[in-house]
Amino acid sequence: MYVEDGLKKLEKVVIEYKDINRIVTGGNGNFLIEGLEEDQLDIFNQSANLTLKGQINNGRIYSPNGANDITGLRGLNIMAYIGEDAVLKKAE
C-alpha cells in the first residue's frame, strides 16, 4: 500500500484492508489503520501522522536514516516490544 498527500490537502485517511505487509506514507495527512493482526509489517513514514491499532509480530520502521530508526518516533499510549527483552513505551 502506498498513500501520499502530494497536494497537502488530505486531512484524514481511513484505510480498510484484508491483508497488508508494507505501509509507505507521505505528506502531512493523518492516516488511521485499525485492526492490525500482522505477522510482518514494514513502515516508511517520513512526515505524516500514522496511527496503528492492533498487533504486529515482526515490524520494521524505516526512515532516511535506515531501517529500525525510531529517533523521531512519538506516540501516545504506545507499547512496542523490541527483541525479546527490550520494551519501548510512553514515558510516565
A tleap script that builds the chain and sets N, CA, C and O, in Angstrom:
source leaprc.protein.ff14SB
mol = sequence {
  NMET TYR VAL GLU ASP GLY LEU LYS LYS LEU
  GLU LYS VAL VAL ILE GLU TYR LYS ASP ILE
  ASN ARG ILE VAL THR GLY GLY ASN GLY ASN
  PHE LEU ILE GLU GLY LEU GLU GLU ASP GLN
  LEU ASP ILE PHE ASN GLN SER ALA ASN LEU
  THR LEU LYS GLY GLN ILE ASN ASN GLY ARG
  ILE TYR SER PRO ASN GLY ALA ASN ASP ILE
  THR GLY LEU ARG GLY LEU ASN ILE MET ALA
  TYR ILE GLY GLU ASP ALA VAL LEU LYS LYS
  ALA CGLU
}
set mol.1.N position { 0.846 -1.162 0.000 }
set mol.1.CA position { 0.000 0.000 0.000 }
set mol.1.C position { 0.889 1.221 0.000 }
set mol.1.O position { 1.855 1.286 0.760 }
set mol.2.N position { 0.576 2.191 -0.844 }
set mol.2.CA position { 1.305 3.458 -0.881 }
set mol.2.C position { 0.283 4.578 -0.872 }
set mol.2.O position { -0.599 4.617 -1.730 }
set mol.3.N position { 0.388 5.486 0.082 }
set mol.3.CA position { -0.547 6.599 0.184 }
set mol.3.C position { 0.268 7.864 0.315 }
set mol.3.O position { 1.169 7.937 1.150 }
set mol.4.N position { -0.037 8.876 -0.507 }
set mol.4.CA position { 0.675 10.145 -0.395 }
set mol.4.C position { -0.283 11.292 -0.629 }
set mol.4.O position { -1.119 11.257 -1.531 }
set mol.5.N position { -0.145 12.303 0.196 }
set mol.5.CA position { -0.918 13.525 0.055 }
set mol.5.C position { -0.023 14.550 -0.625 }
set mol.5.O position { 0.480 15.465 0.027 }
set mol.6.N position { 0.180 14.405 -1.929 }
set mol.6.CA position { 1.079 15.277 -2.662 }
set mol.6.C position { 0.653 16.728 -2.674 }
set mol.6.O position { 1.504 17.615 -2.730 }
set mol.7.N position { -0.652 16.996 -2.623 }
set mol.7.CA position { -1.154 18.366 -2.631 }
set mol.7.C position { -1.315 18.924 -1.227 }
set mol.7.O position { -1.674 20.090 -1.063 }
set mol.8.N position { -1.054 18.113 -0.220 }
set mol.8.CA position { -1.177 18.508 1.182 }
set mol.8.C position { -2.581 19.006 1.510 }
set mol.8.O position { -2.751 19.936 2.299 }
set mol.9.N position { -3.591 18.377 0.893 }
set mol.9.CA position { -4.978 18.754 1.146 }
set mol.9.C position { -5.735 17.701 1.937 }
set mol.9.O position { -6.819 17.979 2.449 }
set mol.10.N position { -5.187 16.503 2.045 }
set mol.10.CA position { -5.870 15.458 2.796 }
set mol.10.C position { -5.717 15.719 4.285 }
set mol.10.O position { -4.609 15.939 4.774 }
set mol.11.N position { -6.830 15.694 5.001 }
set mol.11.CA position { -6.762 15.877 6.443 }
set mol.11.C position { -6.756 14.553 7.175 }
set mol.11.O position { -6.120 14.429 8.222 }
set mol.12.N position { -7.453 13.562 6.643 }
set mol.12.CA position { -7.507 12.269 7.319 }
set mol.12.C position { -7.788 11.180 6.294 }
set mol.12.O position { -8.634 11.347 5.416 }
set mol.13.N position { -7.084 10.079 6.408 }
set mol.13.CA position { -7.292 8.929 5.543 }
set mol.13.C position { -7.573 7.728 6.438 }
set mol.13.O position { -6.787 7.427 7.337 }
set mol.14.N position { -8.688 7.040 6.199 }
set mol.14.CA position { -9.028 5.823 6.935 }
set mol.14.C position { -8.932 4.664 5.959 }
set mol.14.O position { -9.534 4.702 4.887 }
set mol.15.N position { -8.177 3.635 6.323 }
set mol.15.CA position { -7.913 2.531 5.412 }
set mol.15.C position { -8.497 1.245 5.971 }
set mol.15.O position { -8.202 0.856 7.101 }
set mol.16.N position { -9.333 0.584 5.165 }
set mol.16.CA position { -9.825 -0.746 5.499 }
set mol.16.C position { -9.165 -1.714 4.530 }
set mol.16.O position { -9.078 -1.435 3.334 }
set mol.17.N position { -8.705 -2.836 5.031 }
set mol.17.CA position { -7.955 -3.753 4.190 }
set mol.17.C position { -8.149 -5.181 4.669 }
set mol.17.O position { -8.645 -5.420 5.770 }
set mol.18.N position { -7.757 -6.110 3.839 }
set mol.18.CA position { -7.836 -7.523 4.216 }
set mol.18.C position { -6.478 -8.047 4.668 }
set mol.18.O position { -6.399 -8.781 5.653 }
set mol.19.N position { -5.419 -7.686 3.972 }
set mol.19.CA position { -4.076 -8.145 4.326 }
set mol.19.C position { -3.084 -7.076 3.897 }
set mol.19.O position { -3.200 -6.530 2.800 }
set mol.20.N position { -2.116 -6.773 4.741 }
set mol.20.CA position { -1.159 -5.711 4.446 }
set mol.20.C position { 0.202 -6.114 4.992 }
set mol.20.O position { 0.285 -6.741 6.049 }
set mol.21.N position { 1.282 -5.758 4.275 }
set mol.21.CA position { 2.607 -6.067 4.797 }
set mol.21.C position { 3.582 -4.898 4.689 }
set mol.21.O position { 4.700 -4.983 5.197 }
set mol.22.N position { 3.174 -3.802 4.029 }
set mol.22.CA position { 4.073 -2.657 3.902 }
set mol.22.C position { 3.250 -1.387 3.823 }
set mol.22.O position { 2.244 -1.337 3.115 }
set mol.23.N position { 3.671 -0.360 4.545 }
set mol.23.CA position { 2.985 0.926 4.522 }
set mol.23.C position { 4.008 2.002 4.194 }
set mol.23.O position { 5.039 2.095 4.860 }
set mol.24.N position { 3.736 2.826 3.168 }
set mol.24.CA position { 4.561 3.980 2.839 }
set mol.24.C position { 3.630 5.176 2.812 }
set mol.24.O position { 2.670 5.190 2.042 }
set mol.25.N position { 3.894 6.186 3.641 }
set mol.25.CA position { 3.043 7.372 3.662 }
set mol.25.C position { 3.885 8.616 3.485 }
set mol.25.O position { 5.071 8.631 3.815 }
set mol.26.N position { 3.269 9.652 2.966 }
set mol.26.CA position { 3.952 10.924 2.784 }
set mol.26.C position { 2.970 12.062 2.932 }
set mol.26.O position { 1.771 11.835 3.093 }
set mol.27.N position { 3.464 13.275 2.879 }
set mol.27.CA position { 2.606 14.442 3.064 }
set mol.27.C position { 2.401 14.730 4.536 }
set mol.27.O position { 3.131 14.222 5.387 }
set mol.28.N position { 1.411 15.540 4.828 }
set mol.28.CA position { 1.166 15.943 6.208 }
set mol.28.C position { -0.178 15.469 6.717 }
set mol.28.O position { -0.679 16.000 7.708 }
set mol.29.N position { -0.772 14.491 6.071 }
set mol.29.CA position { -2.087 13.996 6.463 }
set mol.29.C position { -2.034 13.121 7.697 }
set mol.29.O position { -0.959 12.817 8.216 }
set mol.30.N position { -3.207 12.719 8.161 }
set mol.30.CA position { -3.347 11.800 9.285 }
set mol.30.C position { -3.890 10.485 8.752 }
set mol.30.O position { -4.961 10.457 8.145 }
set mol.31.N position { -3.169 9.400 8.971 }
set mol.31.CA position { -3.541 8.093 8.466 }
set mol.31.C position { -3.889 7.185 9.638 }
set mol.31.O position { -3.107 7.068 10.581 }
set mol.32.N position { -5.049 6.543 9.590 }
set mol.32.CA position { -5.518 5.662 10.659 }
set mol.32.C position { -5.696 4.257 10.099 }
set mol.32.O position { -6.437 4.057 9.137 }
set mol.33.N position { -5.020 3.288 10.700 }
set mol.33.CA position { -5.154 1.890 10.298 }
set mol.33.C position { -5.490 1.097 11.550 }
set mol.33.O position { -4.695 1.044 12.489 }
set mol.34.N position { -6.665 0.481 11.566 }
set mol.34.CA position { -7.143 -0.243 12.739 }
set mol.34.C position { -7.229 -1.736 12.452 }
set mol.34.O position { -7.256 -2.162 11.298 }
set mol.35.N position { -7.272 -2.517 13.519 }
set mol.35.CA position { -7.492 -3.955 13.391 }
set mol.35.C position { -6.298 -4.723 12.884 }
set mol.35.O position { -6.462 -5.765 12.250 }
set mol.36.N position { -5.088 -4.234 13.149 }
set mol.36.CA position { -3.893 -4.933 12.683 }
set mol.36.C position { -3.716 -6.265 13.400 }
set mol.36.O position { -3.786 -6.325 14.628 }
set mol.37.N position { -3.492 -7.305 12.657 }
set mol.37.CA position { -3.093 -8.615 13.165 }
set mol.37.C position { -2.128 -9.189 12.141 }
set mol.37.O position { -2.465 -10.101 11.386 }
set mol.38.N position { -0.917 -8.632 12.130 }
set mol.38.CA position { 0.036 -8.951 11.076 }
set mol.38.C position { 1.243 -9.702 11.619 }
set mol.38.O position { 1.717 -9.418 12.719 }
set mol.39.N position { 1.739 -10.663 10.841 }
set mol.39.CA position { 2.981 -11.342 11.186 }
set mol.39.C position { 4.181 -10.468 10.842 }
set mol.39.O position { 5.166 -10.459 11.579 }
set mol.40.N position { 4.113 -9.732 9.732 }
set mol.40.CA position { 5.223 -8.889 9.276 }
set mol.40.C position { 4.656 -7.578 8.760 }
set mol.40.O position { 3.720 -7.584 7.961 }
set mol.41.N position { 5.206 -6.452 9.202 }
set mol.41.CA position { 4.769 -5.149 8.711 }
set mol.41.C position { 5.960 -4.220 8.650 }
set mol.41.O position { 6.651 -4.029 9.651 }
set mol.42.N position { 6.210 -3.635 7.481 }
set mol.42.CA position { 7.271 -2.652 7.286 }
set mol.42.C position { 6.627 -1.289 7.091 }
set mol.42.O position { 5.658 -1.159 6.344 }
set mol.43.N position { 7.161 -0.272 7.762 }
set mol.43.CA position { 6.578 1.068 7.715 }
set mol.43.C position { 7.647 2.068 7.307 }
set mol.43.O position { 8.719 2.107 7.911 }
set mol.44.N position { 7.370 2.883 6.282 }
set mol.44.CA position { 8.203 4.038 5.963 }
set mol.44.C position { 7.303 5.246 6.087 }
set mol.44.O position { 6.379 5.415 5.292 }
set mol.45.N position { 7.555 6.080 7.060 }
set mol.45.CA position { 6.681 7.214 7.342 }
set mol.45.C position { 7.550 8.401 7.708 }
set mol.45.O position { 7.931 8.572 8.866 }
set mol.46.N position { 7.862 9.223 6.709 }
set mol.46.CA position { 8.813 10.302 6.926 }
set mol.46.C position { 8.189 11.523 7.594 }
set mol.46.O position { 8.821 12.131 8.457 }
set mol.47.N position { 6.956 11.900 7.214 }
set mol.47.CA position { 6.426 13.155 7.746 }
set mol.47.C position { 4.961 13.119 8.147 }
set mol.47.O position { 4.517 13.994 8.890 }
set mol.48.N position { 4.201 12.148 7.686 }
set mol.48.CA position { 2.774 12.109 8.011 }
set mol.48.C position { 2.557 11.552 9.413 }
set mol.48.O position { 3.450 10.940 9.999 }
set mol.49.N position { 1.354 11.773 9.942 }
set mol.49.CA position { 0.972 11.193 11.222 }
set mol.49.C position { 0.284 9.864 10.956 }
set mol.49.O position { -0.745 9.820 10.281 }
set mol.50.N position { 0.835 8.799 11.471 }
set mol.50.CA position { 0.337 7.451 11.214 }
set mol.50.C position { -0.101 6.831 12.530 }
set mol.50.O position { 0.696 6.716 13.462 }
set mol.51.N position { -1.372 6.429 12.610 }
set mol.51.CA position { -1.906 5.791 13.807 }
set mol.51.C position { -2.197 4.336 13.490 }
set mol.51.O position { -2.975 4.035 12.585 }
set mol.52.N position { -1.571 3.432 14.235 }
set mol.52.CA position { -1.768 1.998 14.051 }
set mol.52.C position { -2.386 1.437 15.319 }
set mol.52.O position { -1.956 1.763 16.425 }
set mol.53.N position { -3.402 0.585 15.155 }
set mol.53.CA position { -4.025 -0.073 16.295 }
set mol.53.C position { -4.102 -1.558 15.999 }
set mol.53.O position { -4.587 -1.963 14.943 }
set mol.54.N position { -3.626 -2.366 16.926 }
set mol.54.CA position { -3.665 -3.806 16.735 }
set mol.54.C position { -2.365 -4.448 17.168 }
set mol.54.O position { -1.684 -3.951 18.065 }
set mol.55.N position { -2.022 -5.560 16.525 }
set mol.55.CA position { -0.841 -6.335 16.901 }
set mol.55.C position { 0.007 -6.622 15.679 }
set mol.55.O position { -0.508 -6.999 14.626 }
set mol.56.N position { 1.326 -6.440 15.826 }
set mol.56.CA position { 2.295 -6.754 14.782 }
set mol.56.C position { 3.357 -7.639 15.419 }
set mol.56.O position { 4.003 -7.229 16.383 }
set mol.57.N position { 3.546 -8.833 14.902 }
set mol.57.CA position { 4.530 -9.749 15.482 }
set mol.57.C position { 5.961 -9.383 15.113 }
set mol.57.O position { 6.859 -9.521 15.944 }
set mol.58.N position { 6.196 -8.920 13.890 }
set mol.58.CA position { 7.533 -8.575 13.433 }
set mol.58.C position { 7.431 -7.312 12.595 }
set mol.58.O position { 6.985 -7.367 11.449 }
set mol.59.N position { 7.838 -6.174 13.149 }
set mol.59.CA position { 7.699 -4.918 12.425 }
set mol.59.C position { 9.023 -4.211 12.256 }
set mol.59.O position { 9.933 -4.358 13.073 }
set mol.60.N position { 9.123 -3.436 11.180 }
set mol.60.CA position { 10.306 -2.619 10.923 }
set mol.60.C position { 9.852 -1.206 10.618 }
set mol.60.O position { 8.871 -1.003 9.903 }
set mol.61.N position { 10.562 -0.234 11.157 }
set mol.61.CA position { 10.282 1.171 10.887 }
set mol.61.C position { 11.473 1.718 10.112 }
set mol.61.O position { 12.604 1.688 10.596 }
set mol.62.N position { 11.212 2.221 8.902 }
set mol.62.CA position { 12.271 2.754 8.054 }
set mol.62.C position { 12.197 4.274 8.041 }
set mol.62.O position { 11.119 4.857 8.149 }
set mol.63.N position { 13.357 4.905 7.907 }
set mol.63.CA position { 13.430 6.356 7.765 }
set mol.63.C position { 14.610 6.668 6.850 }
set mol.63.O position { 15.319 5.753 6.431 }
set mol.64.N position { 14.831 7.938 6.533 }
set mol.64.CA position { 16.011 8.267 5.737 }
set mol.64.C position { 17.320 7.852 6.416 }
set mol.64.O position { 18.354 7.759 5.754 }
set mol.65.N position { 17.285 7.602 7.728 }
set mol.65.CA position { 18.485 7.182 8.460 }
set mol.65.C position { 18.701 5.677 8.427 }
set mol.65.O position { 19.702 5.195 8.958 }
set mol.66.N position { 17.796 4.925 7.822 }
set mol.66.CA position { 17.966 3.479 7.726 }
set mol.66.C position { 16.869 2.716 8.439 }
set mol.66.O position { 15.955 3.305 9.015 }
set mol.67.N position { 16.970 1.403 8.393 }
set mol.67.CA position { 15.947 0.543 8.987 }
set mol.67.C position { 15.968 0.639 10.505 }
set mol.67.O position { 17.014 0.843 11.122 }
set mol.68.N position { 14.796 0.487 11.084 }
set mol.68.CA position { 14.621 0.456 12.535 }
set mol.68.C position { 15.102 1.717 13.239 }
set mol.68.O position { 15.546 1.652 14.385 }
set mol.69.N position { 15.020 2.871 12.565 }
set mol.69.CA position { 15.361 4.145 13.188 }
set mol.69.C position { 14.117 4.687 13.872 }
set mol.69.O position { 13.148 5.045 13.202 }
set mol.70.N position { 14.132 4.752 15.185 }
set mol.70.CA position { 12.963 5.243 15.921 }
set mol.70.C position { 13.265 6.561 16.631 }
set mol.70.O position { 12.574 6.924 17.583 }
set mol.71.N position { 14.296 7.281 16.172 }
set mol.71.CA position { 14.673 8.524 16.840 }
set mol.71.C position { 13.588 9.585 16.751 }
set mol.71.O position { 13.465 10.407 17.659 }
set mol.72.N position { 12.800 9.590 15.685 }
set mol.72.CA position { 11.747 10.585 15.540 }
set mol.72.C position { 10.373 10.066 15.913 }
set mol.72.O position { 9.376 10.748 15.675 }
set mol.73.N position { 10.291 8.875 16.493 }
set mol.73.CA position { 9.006 8.261 16.808 }
set mol.73.C position { 8.424 8.879 18.069 }
set mol.73.O position { 9.069 8.909 19.117 }
set mol.74.N position { 7.198 9.371 17.953 }
set mol.74.CA position { 6.474 9.892 19.105 }
set mol.74.C position { 5.128 9.208 19.144 }
set mol.74.O position { 4.556 8.910 18.095 }
set mol.75.N position { 4.620 8.958 20.308 }
set mol.75.CA position { 3.330 8.291 20.363 }
set mol.75.C position { 2.646 8.456 21.696 }
set mol.75.O position { 3.278 8.778 22.702 }
set mol.76.N position { 1.363 8.235 21.693 }
set mol.76.CA position { 0.549 8.230 22.896 }
set mol.76.C position { 0.027 6.822 23.099 }
set mol.76.O position { -0.383 6.165 22.142 }
set mol.77.N position { 0.040 6.362 24.318 }
set mol.77.CA position { -0.423 5.007 24.636 }
set mol.77.C position { 0.271 3.964 23.766 }
set mol.77.O position { -0.367 3.045 23.252 }
set mol.78.N position { 1.568 4.115 23.612 }
set mol.78.CA position { 2.313 3.204 22.745 }
set mol.78.C position { 3.051 2.168 23.595 }
set mol.78.O position { 3.631 2.496 24.631 }
set mol.79.N position { 3.021 0.962 23.158 }
set mol.79.CA position { 3.831 -0.080 23.776 }
set mol.79.C position { 4.312 -0.989 22.663 }
set mol.79.O position { 3.508 -1.598 21.957 }
set mol.80.N position { 5.615 -1.080 22.508 }
set mol.80.CA position { 6.179 -1.931 21.473 }
set mol.80.C position { 7.271 -2.772 22.096 }
set mol.80.O position { 8.104 -2.254 22.840 }
set mol.81.N position { 7.280 -4.042 21.808 }
set mol.81.CA position { 8.320 -4.934 22.297 }
set mol.81.C position { 9.356 -5.087 21.204 }
set mol.81.O position { 9.029 -5.478 20.083 }
set mol.82.N position { 10.601 -4.782 21.522 }
set mol.82.CA position { 11.681 -4.850 20.545 }
set mol.82.C position { 12.611 -5.973 20.978 }
set mol.82.O position { 13.177 -5.931 22.071 }
set mol.83.N position { 12.769 -6.974 20.124 }
set mol.83.CA position { 13.565 -8.131 20.502 }
set mol.83.C position { 12.834 -8.933 21.564 }
set mol.83.O position { 11.604 -8.941 21.596 }
set mol.84.N position { 13.565 -9.598 22.421 }
set mol.84.CA position { 12.937 -10.423 23.442 }
set mol.84.C position { 12.830 -9.721 24.780 }
set mol.84.O position { 11.927 -10.023 25.561 }
set mol.85.N position { 13.743 -8.778 25.067 }
set mol.85.CA position { 13.796 -8.207 26.402 }
set mol.85.C position { 13.484 -6.713 26.459 }
set mol.85.O position { 12.908 -6.247 27.442 }
set mol.86.N position { 13.851 -5.959 25.435 }
set mol.86.CA position { 13.690 -4.505 25.481 }
set mol.86.C position { 12.239 -4.113 25.272 }
set mol.86.O position { 11.524 -4.736 24.488 }
set mol.87.N position { 11.808 -3.073 25.979 }
set mol.87.CA position { 10.444 -2.576 25.864 }
set mol.87.C position { 10.489 -1.072 25.655 }
set mol.87.O position { 11.170 -0.356 26.390 }
set mol.88.N position { 9.761 -0.593 24.650 }
set mol.88.CA position { 9.619 0.835 24.406 }
set mol.88.C position { 8.193 1.201 24.742 }
set mol.88.O position { 7.261 0.636 24.169 }
set mol.89.N position { 8.000 2.139 25.662 }
set mol.89.CA position { 6.644 2.560 25.989 }
set mol.89.C position { 6.643 4.020 26.380 }
set mol.89.O position { 7.693 4.610 26.633 }
set mol.90.N position { 5.470 4.592 26.428 }
set mol.90.CA position { 5.304 6.002 26.745 }
set mol.90.C position { 5.879 6.301 28.123 }
set mol.90.O position { 5.639 5.570 29.084 }
set mol.91.N position { 6.646 7.393 28.205 }
set mol.91.CA position { 7.220 7.791 29.488 }
set mol.91.C position { 6.120 8.266 30.423 }
set mol.91.O position { 5.171 8.921 29.992 }
set mol.92.N position { 6.245 7.941 31.672 }
set mol.92.CA position { 5.244 8.332 32.681 }
set mol.92.C position { 5.433 9.784 33.058 }
set mol.92.O position { 4.693 10.307 33.891 }
savepdb mol mol.pdb
quit
